[in-house]
Amino acid sequence: MRLDKYLKVSRLIKRRTVAAQAADGGRITVNGTVAKPSREVKPGDIIELSFGPKKVRVEVLSVQETVRKDDAASMYREIV
């Protein structure tokens, strides 16, 4: 699944266009490298998002095309 779509489906970012803009701006890394919106995401990948001074690191647990809002958080695990 594409990175921008994964971020939207997992609800880490609210809209896919915002996810794509963040990736194009270099604010998203996958496994330590800056990622483009079209980057394929698979279970086990580490995604780091930079929102100003705040950084969020998550590990991808599952990749699903659609998921209910209540189950979206089960797609990733936050790394502290």
C-alpha positions, 0 to 999 in steps of 0.5 A: 500500500502507498505511504500516503494512503496508509497514513490516511487509512490508519488515521495518523494523518486526516487526509491523503493530500496532507499526507502526500504534502508532508512526504513531499516536504521531507517530513516523513521517513520510512526505515530512516530514509526520506519517503515519497508518497508512493513508497510501498509500506509493509508490516515491520516498517518504521515510520517517523512523522515530524509535526513541527517540534513533535515527532511520532514513530510508529511500527506498521503492524498490518496493512489493510485497504479499509478499516473501521475508525475504532480499529484503525489504531490496531494497524500500528504500534507507537514507539517511544 
